[in-house]
Amino acid sequence: MRREGHLVRTASDGAETLAAIAEARPDILLLDLMMPRGNGFEVCRALRASPDYDDVRIIMLTARGGDSDQSKGME
């Protein structure tokens, strides 16, 4: 992403992710579901609960492959 000229910021857990997003709203969020201190589902729910982040696109990644995880993510 950096090579293509995009500004990339990282966060190591869910709480840090939400704090970083509050500081500077991203255009797109690459979100790992298995983070400590607020997993990816919790971060996604928090963002979708606020109309301020309606236009932020979220790509969710996980090493888990269950159908229930996929369904939960689509919610």
C-alpha positions in Angstrom: 0.0 0.0 0.0 2.8 2.4 0.8 4.5 1.6 -2.5 1.4 2.7 -4.2 1.5 6.1 -2.4 -1.1 5.4 0.3 -0.7 6.6 3.9 -0.6 3.5 6.1 -1.2 3.5 9.8 -1.2 0.4 12.1 -2.6 -0.5 15.5 -1.9 -3.5 17.6 -5.2 -4.0 19.3 -8.9 -3.0 19.2 -8.6 -0.2 21.6 -5.6 1.3 19.8 -7.5 0.9 16.5 -10.5 2.9 17.7 -8.3 5.6 19.2 -6.4 5.9 15.9 -9.6 6.1 13.9 -10.9 8.9 16.2 -7.8 10.9 15.5 -7.9 10.5 11.7 -10.7 8.8 9.9 -9.5 6.3 7.3 -10.9 5.8 3.9 -10.5 2.0 4.3 -9.8 -0.2 7.2 -8.0 -3.6 7.0 -9.2 -5.2 10.2 -8.0 -8.5 11.8 -10.7 -10.3 13.6 -8.4 -11.8 16.2 -7.0 -8.8 18.0 -6.6 -8.3 21.7 -8.4 -5.6 23.7 -11.4 -5.4 21.4 -11.5 -8.0 18.6 -12.3 -7.1 15.0 -16.0 -7.7 15.4 -16.2 -5.3 18.3 -14.3 -2.6 16.4 -16.5 -3.1 13.4 -19.7 -2.8 15.5 -18.4 0.3 17.2 -17.8 2.0 13.9 -21.1 0.9 12.3 -22.9 2.3 15.4 -21.8 5.8 14.5 -23.0 7.6 11.4 -19.7 9.5 11.3 -18.0 6.3 9.9 -20.8 5.2 7.5 -18.5 5.7 4.5 -15.4 3.9 5.9 -14.9 0.7 4.0 -13.9 -2.3 6.1 -12.1 -5.4 4.9 -12.1 -8.0 7.6 -9.4 -10.7 7.7 -9.0 -13.8 9.8 -7.2 -17.1 10.0 -10.5 -18.6 11.2 -12.5 -20.2 8.5 -15.8 -21.1 10.0 -19.1 -20.2 8.3 -20.4 -18.7 11.5 -17.4 -16.2 11.5 -18.2 -15.2 8.0 -21.9 -14.7 8.7 -21.0 -12.7 11.9 -18.7 -10.5 9.9 -21.3 -9.8 7.2 -23.8 -8.6 9.9 
